[in-house]
Amino acid sequence: MATSRIKSRCYCYYSKEGNTLSACKSFPSDKVDLQPDKVVHFAPFRPIPGSLFGSSRSAQEGSGDQESEITLNDSGSQTFSAGIGRGGGRGGKLRLTSELPTRTKMILDTPGIFPKDLGFNTEQEASREIRQSFGTTYGGNYKLQWDEGPRTVLIIKKPCDEKTDRALIDVATWIHKNYKHANVVVEPDVAEQFTEELPFVYVIPVEEYTRVTDLVVTLGGDGTILHTSSLFKSAVPPVISFSLGTLGFLLPYHIDNYQAALQKIFDSCNASLLLRMRLKCTLHGADGRRLQAKDGSGRINDLTVMNEVNLHRGRYPHLTSIGCYVDGHLITEAVADGLIVASPTGSTAYSLSAGGSIVHPSIQSLLMTPICPRSLSFRPVLLPPNATIQLKIGESSRRPAEVSLDGKETFFLDKNEFLQVCMSPFPMPCVNRVHASEDWIKDINYLLKWNQGFHNKHSMSHYISE
């Protein structure tokens, strides 16, 4: 076990297994609530010079054909480079680092709330997280300003797609060529796939993403953004998304314009943000205790989703009985194929197909939508963001119910077991191409064809032509 004590009360432990290093504990970070009269600072991190693991010899001990070295990158932080050898994709090297600098300082402001002559309020407590508390929407539009510009960029791509493969090479190479100070990070399987084309990229443990990432670039469709959300269990850095997928409802930028969009962010050190609310879900047994994973890996931790939590009958043909509680009070006993608890962003996904309302992303709310209910009077309901929704499997259910989160993870709940959903304090900060409301209007009209007759189609042509 190799241990490194790092500045700013941060500890990181790495255990060596074969030819890889795995993170055993992530870095803690300060917290601050986002209030209308506050701004958020992201303090820069300056690593202490010296060896990360005490000596390069201890890092190489017992590594066989693996090469290891410790170097300093362009920003002065330490880098551990691990040669993958025979197990590394095409036989090249992956650059694994746990010492990329902590995200640079930045300020989050709410334009239009304060008089313009006041400027930014820079006398607030420093923080390493973007948080969202009840009522902090203000039209959904925030202005972000970096102090030094993004230093570490995480690129997430759609897998198994030739278009995103080419886009990844173009975008990563362009950033590396034009902004030498920027560190480009990709996921491990992507780094192995593009060892020869992208020898300069870094691979870091997923637990480190929140600490070091200044900007996330997604290449793909809406599913790529949902995957990105799943990588950040707590605070998410600003995300700029480029459309390469099927629908692109959450993607304000087209891939053809990536150079202009990224250049504006890097050169001006600011961006317009929409804070998309996320949901926190917990699973409980009949006694109220947190459920344990079936594979014996321990307690199921808090689950964070961007679109929806879906409790449904799954593979079984029978309707399921679900007790619906809000803040501990029973509101109804649902007999249906299932129930959806959606965020405002998720209101245009599965919930919309099940008959739910479209909710503007800046409206903090929880949308509960039934899936094929037995009672025709059971309609979707919109609840306040400080509500806690509990969905409990009823005694009359014949089979276990399945839980899916953003259409991916699946869990099973038996009789009297339940899940709880509430607003997550960690939103998804999405970079806007234009004002948040204009992006949203264009999306529901151009992509969803919302109430679009001949007259509406003509009147919305100015959005379609942009």
C-alpha positions in Angstrom: 0.0 0.0 0.0 1.4 3.4 -1.0 0.2 6.5 0.7 0.5 10.2 -0.2 -0.5 13.0 2.1 -1.5 16.0 0.0 -2.1 19.6 0.7 -5.5 21.1 1.8 -6.4 18.2 4.2 -6.6 15.7 1.3 -5.6 12.1 1.6 -5.4 9.5 -1.2 -4.7 5.8 -0.8 -3.7 3.6 -3.7 -3.5 -0.2 -3.7 -1.4 -2.0 -6.4 -3.1 -5.0 -8.1 -1.3 -6.5 -11.0 -0.4 -3.8 -13.5 -2.9 -1.3 -12.3 -3.3 1.2 -9.4 -6.8 1.5 -7.9 -8.1 4.3 -5.7 -9.3 3.2 -2.3 -10.5 6.5 -0.9 -11.5 9.8 -2.6 -10.6 13.3 -1.6 -12.9 15.2 0.7 -14.0 18.7 -0.3 -15.5 21.8 1.3 -19.2 22.5 0.8 -21.2 25.6 0.4 -24.8 26.3 -0.4 -25.6 28.4 -3.5 -27.6 31.4 -2.3 -28.8 34.4 -4.3 -26.4 36.8 -2.5 -23.4 34.4 -2.7 -20.9 33.5 -5.3 -18.9 30.3 -5.5 -15.1 30.2 -5.5 -13.0 27.3 -6.6 -9.6 27.6 -5.1 -6.5 26.5 -7.1 -4.4 23.7 -5.8 -0.6 23.8 -5.7 1.0 20.4 -5.0 4.0 20.0 -2.8 7.2 19.2 -4.8 8.6 15.8 -4.3 7.8 12.2 -5.0 4.2 11.0 -5.0 4.9 7.6 -3.7 8.1 8.3 -1.7 10.3 6.9 -4.4 9.8 5.6 -7.9 11.4 2.3 -6.9 8.6 1.6 -4.4 6.0 2.3 -7.0 7.7 -0.2 -9.4 8.3 -2.9 -6.8 7.1 -6.2 -8.1 5.7 -4.7 -11.3 7.4 -7.2 -13.7 7.4 -5.7 -17.2 5.6 -2.5 -16.1 7.5 0.8 -16.4 6.8 3.5 -13.9 8.1 7.0 -13.5 7.1 10.2 -11.6 7.3 13.5 -13.6 6.0 17.0 -13.4 3.4 18.1 -15.9 3.1 21.6 -17.5 1.2 23.0 -14.6 3.8 21.9 -12.1 1.9 19.0 -10.6 3.1 15.5 -10.2 2.3 12.8 -12.6 2.6 9.0 -12.2 3.0 7.3 -15.6 2.3 3.6 -15.6 3.3 1.5 -18.6 0.6 -1.0 -19.4 3.0 -3.5 -21.2 1.3 -6.5 -22.7 -2.1 -5.8 -21.1 -2.3 -2.2 -22.4 -4.4 -2.0 -25.6 -1.8 -1.7 -28.4 1.2 -2.1 -26.2 1.6 1.6 -25.6 1.5 3.6 -22.3 -1.4 5.1 -20.3 -0.7 8.1 -18.2 -2.3 7.5 -14.8 -2.1 10.4 -12.5 -3.5 11.2 -9.1 -1.8 14.6 -8.9 -3.5 16.7 -11.5 -4.2 20.1 -9.9 -7.5 20.7 -8.1 -9.9 22.7 -10.2 -9.1 26.3 -10.7 -10.9 29.1 -8.9 -14.2 30.2 -10.4 -17.1 32.4 -9.5 -20.8 31.6 -10.1 -23.1 34.6 -10.4 -26.8 35.2 -11.2 -27.0 38.0 -13.9 -30.1 40.1 -13.7 -30.5 39.6 -9.9 -28.1 42.3 -8.7 -27.4 45.8 -10.2 -24.8 45.6 -12.9 -22.5 48.2 -11.3 -22.0 45.9 -8.3 -20.1 43.4 -10.4 -19.0 40.1 -8.9 -19.1 39.6 -5.2 -15.6 38.1 -4.5 -15.7 38.1 -0.7 -17.4 34.8 -0.1 -16.2 31.5 1.3 -14.0 29.4 -1.0 -15.6 26.1 -2.2 -14.8 23.1 -4.4 -18.4 22.3 -5.2 -21.4 23.7 -7.1 -24.4 23.1 -4.9 -28.1 23.9 -5.4 -30.5 24.6 -2.5 -34.3 25.1 -2.6 -35.3 28.1 -4.5 -32.0 28.8 -6.3 -33.2 28.9 -9.9 -33.5 32.5 -11.1 -34.5 31.6 -14.6 -32.1 28.8 -14.7 -29.3 31.0 -16.1 -26.0 31.5 -14.2 -22.8 33.1 -15.3 -19.6 31.2 -14.6 -16.2 32.9 -14.5 -12.9 31.0 -14.1 -9.9 32.8 -12.6 -7.3 31.1 -14.8 -9.4 29.2 -17.3 -9.9 25.4 -17.3 -6.8 23.4 -16.5 -8.2 19.9 -16.6 -10.7 18.8 -19.3 -12.5 15.5 -19.1 -13.8 14.2 -22.4 -16.6 11.6 -22.4 -17.6 9.9 -25.7 -20.3 7.7 -26.9 -18.9 4.1 -27.2 -18.6 2.0 -30.3 -19.3 4.8 -32.7 -17.0 5.9 -35.6 -18.3 9.5 -35.6 -17.5 10.0 -31.9 -14.1 8.3 -32.4 -13.1 10.8 -35.0 -14.6 13.7 -33.0 -12.6 12.6 -29.9 -9.3 12.6 -31.7 -10.1 16.0 -33.3 -11.3 17.7 -30.1 -8.5 16.3 -27.8 -5.8 17.1 -30.3 -7.1 20.6 -30.8 -7.2 21.3 -27.0 -3.7 19.8 -26.5 -2.3 21.8 -29.5 -3.8 25.2 -28.7 -3.9 25.2 -24.9 -0.6 23.6 -23.7 -1.5 24.2 -20.0 -4.7 22.1 -20.2 -4.6 18.4 -19.2 -6.9 16.1 -21.2 -8.5 13.2 -19.2 -10.4 10.3 -20.8 -11.9 7.1 -19.4 -9.6 4.1 -19.1 -11.1 2.0 -21.9 -11.0 5.1 -24.3 -7.3 5.7 -23.4 -6.5 2.1 -24.2 -8.3 2.3 -27.5 -6.5 5.4 -28.6 -3.1 4.9 -27.2 -1.3 5.7 -30.4 -3.6 8.6 -31.6 -3.8 10.3 -28.2 -0.5 9.6 -26.3 -0.9 12.8 -24.2 -4.2 12.0 -22.4 -4.4 11.1 -18.7 -6.4 8.4 -16.9 -7.4 9.0 -13.3 -9.7 7.2 -10.8 -13.3 8.1 -11.2 -13.3 9.1 -7.5 -11.0 12.0 -8.5 -13.2 13.4 -11.2 -14.9 15.9 -8.9 -11.7 17.1 -7.4 -9.6 17.8 -10.5 -12.0 18.4 -13.4 -12.6 22.0 -14.5 -14.7 21.3 -17.6 -16.4 18.2 -19.1 -16.8 17.8 -22.8 -19.3 15.2 -24.0 -19.4 13.8 -27.5 -22.5 11.8 -28.3 -26.2 12.1 -27.5 -28.4 12.5 -24.5 -27.3 9.1 -23.2 -23.7 10.3 -23.1 -24.8 13.1 -20.7 -26.7 10.6 -18.5 -23.5 8.5 -18.4 -21.5 11.6 -17.4 -24.0 12.3 -14.6 -23.5 8.8 -13.3 -19.7 9.4 -13.0 -20.3 12.2 -10.5 -22.0 11.0 -7.3 -21.5 14.5 -5.7 -20.5 17.8 -7.3 -20.4 18.0 -11.1 -18.1 20.5 -13.0 -19.5 22.5 -15.9 -20.5 20.3 -18.9 -20.4 21.4 -22.5 -22.1 18.9 -24.8 -21.7 18.4 -28.6 -24.4 16.7 -30.6 -23.4 13.4 -32.3 -26.4 11.3 -31.2 -30.0 10.6 -32.3 -32.1 13.2 -30.6 -29.8 15.7 -28.9 -32.5 17.3 -26.6 -29.9 18.2 -24.0 -27.2 19.2 -26.5 -27.1 22.9 -27.4 -23.9 22.7 -29.6 -23.3 20.9 -32.9 -19.9 19.2 -33.3 -19.1 21.3 -36.3 -18.8 24.3 -34.0 -16.6 22.8 -31.3 -13.6 25.0 -32.0 -15.5 28.3 -31.7 -17.4 27.1 -28.6 -14.3 25.8 -26.7 -12.2 28.8 -27.8 -14.7 31.2 -26.3 -14.6 29.3 -23.0 -10.8 29.0 -22.8 -10.1 32.6 -24.0 -12.9 34.5 -22.1 -12.8 32.2 -19.0 -16.5 32.4 -18.6 -19.7 30.6 -19.7 -23.5 30.6 -19.3 -24.8 27.8 -17.2 -28.1 26.0 -16.7 -28.2 24.1 -13.4 -30.2 21.0 -14.2 -31.6 19.5 -11.0 -30.8 15.9 -10.1 -32.4 13.4 -7.8 -31.1 11.4 -4.9 -32.5 7.9 -4.4 -32.1 5.5 -1.5 -33.3 1.9 -1.1 -34.6 0.5 2.1 -35.8 -2.8 3.6 -39.1 -3.5 5.4 -37.4 -2.5 8.7 -36.3 0.9 7.2 -32.6 -0.1 7.1 -30.6 0.5 3.9 -30.6 -2.4 1.6 -27.5 -4.5 1.0 -26.3 -5.4 -2.4 -27.2 -9.0 -3.5 -23.5 -9.7 -4.5 -22.4 -9.2 -0.9 -20.5 -6.0 -1.7 -22.1 -4.1 1.1 -24.7 -1.4 1.6 -26.2 0.2 -1.5 -25.1 3.9 -1.3 -27.0 7.0 -2.3 -27.9 6.8 -6.0 -27.9 10.0 -8.0 -29.9 10.3 -11.3 -30.5 13.1 -13.8 -33.7 11.9 -15.5 -35.9 9.6 -13.5 -36.3 6.8 -10.9 -38.6 4.2 -12.3 -40.3 1.5 -10.1 -42.1 -1.0 -12.4 -43.3 -4.5 -12.7 -40.4 -5.5 -15.0 -40.6 -8.9 -16.5 -43.7 -10.0 -14.7 -47.2 -9.6 -16.3 -49.1 -8.7 -13.1 -49.8 -5.1 -12.0 -47.9 -4.1 -9.0 -49.3 -2.4 -5.9 -47.3 0.7 -4.7 -48.0 2.8 -1.6 -47.1 6.5 -2.4 -46.0 8.6 0.5 -45.0 12.3 0.5 -43.1 13.5 3.6 -44.4 10.4 5.5 -48.0 10.9 4.6 -49.9 8.3 2.4 -51.4 10.1 -0.6 -52.6 7.0 -2.6 -52.2 3.3 -3.2 -51.3 2.9 -6.8 -52.1 -0.3 -8.8 -50.3 0.1 -12.1 -47.4 -1.1 -14.2 -45.2 1.2 -12.2 -44.5 4.8 -11.1 -41.9 7.3 -12.3 -40.3 10.0 -10.2 -38.8 12.5 -12.7 -36.7 15.6 -12.5 -37.6 18.6 -14.6 -35.0 17.5 -17.1 -36.5 14.0 -17.1 -40.0 15.3 -17.7 -39.3 15.2 -21.5 -38.1 11.5 -21.3 -40.0 8.4 -20.1 -42.4 10.5 -18.0 -43.6 12.4 -21.1 -44.3 9.1 -22.9 -46.3 8.0 -19.9 -48.5 11.1 -20.1 -46.5 13.4 -17.7 -46.3 17.1 -18.0 -43.4 19.0 -19.6 -41.6 21.0 -16.9 -39.2 23.8 -17.6 -35.7 22.8 -16.3 -35.3 25.9 -14.1 -38.4 24.9 -12.1 -37.3 22.9 -9.1 -39.9 20.2 -8.7 -40.5 16.4 -8.5 -42.8 14.9 -11.0 -44.6 11.7 -10.1 -46.1 10.0 -13.1 -48.0 6.6 -13.1 -47.3 4.0 -15.8 -50.6 2.5 -17.2 -52.6 2.8 -13.9 -55.7 0.7 -13.3 -57.6 3.8 -12.2 -58.2 6.3 -15.0 -58.4 9.2 -12.5 -54.7 8.7 -11.4 -53.0 11.7 -13.1 -49.4 12.9 -12.8 -48.7 15.2 -9.9 -46.0 17.9 -9.5 -44.5 18.2 -6.0 -42.2 20.8 -4.4 -38.4 20.3 -4.4 -38.2 19.9 -0.6 -40.6 16.9 -0.6 -39.4 13.4 0.0 -41.3 10.8 -2.0 -41.5 7.2 -0.7 -42.7 4.4 -2.9 -43.4 1.1 -1.0 -44.2 -2.3 -2.4 -47.7 -3.3 -1.2 -48.7 -6.6 0.4 -51.0 -7.4 -2.5 -48.1 -7.4 -5.1 -47.6 -10.8 -6.5 -44.0 -10.4 -7.6 -41.0 -8.2 -6.8 -40.8 -4.8 -8.5 -37.8 -3.6 -10.4 -36.0 -0.2 -9.9 -34.2 1.4 -12.8 -32.2 4.6 -12.7 -31.9 6.7 -15.9 -32.7 3.4 -17.7 -29.6 1.6 -16.5 -29.1 0.2 -13.0 -31.6 -2.4 -11.9 -32.6 -3.4 -8.4 -35.4 -5.6 -7.0 -37.8 -4.7 -4.2 -39.9 -7.2 -2.4 -43.1 -6.7 -0.3 -42.8 -3.8 2.2 -39.4 -2.7 0.9 -39.3 0.8 -0.4 -37.3 3.5 -2.1 -37.1 7.2 -1.2 -36.4 10.1 -3.7 -35.6 13.7 -3.0 -33.8 16.6 -4.7 -30.0 16.2 -4.8 -27.9 19.2 -3.7 -25.6 18.6 -6.6 -27.0 19.8 -9.9 -25.7 19.2 -13.5 -24.2 22.5 -14.6 -24.7 22.6 -18.4 -23.1 25.2 -20.6 -25.7 27.0 -22.7 -25.3 28.1 -26.3 -27.8 30.9 -25.7 -30.1 31.9 -22.9 -31.6 28.8 -21.1 -35.2 29.7 -22.0 -34.4 30.1 -25.7 -32.6 26.8 -25.8 -35.6 25.1 -24.2 -38.1 26.7 -26.5 -36.1 25.6 -29.5 -35.9 22.0 -28.1 -39.6 21.4 -27.5 -40.6 22.9 -30.8 -37.9 21.8 -33.2 -37.1 18.4 -31.6 -40.3 17.3 -29.9 -42.6 19.1 -32.4 -44.7 20.3 -29.5 -48.2 21.3 -30.6 -46.8 22.0 -34.0 -49.4 22.6 -36.7 -49.0 24.5 -39.9 -49.2 27.9 -38.3 -46.9 27.0 -35.4 -44.3 25.5 -37.7 -44.1 28.8 -39.7 -43.9 31.0 -36.6 -41.1 28.9 -35.1 -38.9 28.9 -38.2 -36.5 31.5 -36.8 -35.4 28.9 -34.1 -35.1 26.1 -36.7 -32.9 28.2 -38.9 -30.4 28.9 -36.2 
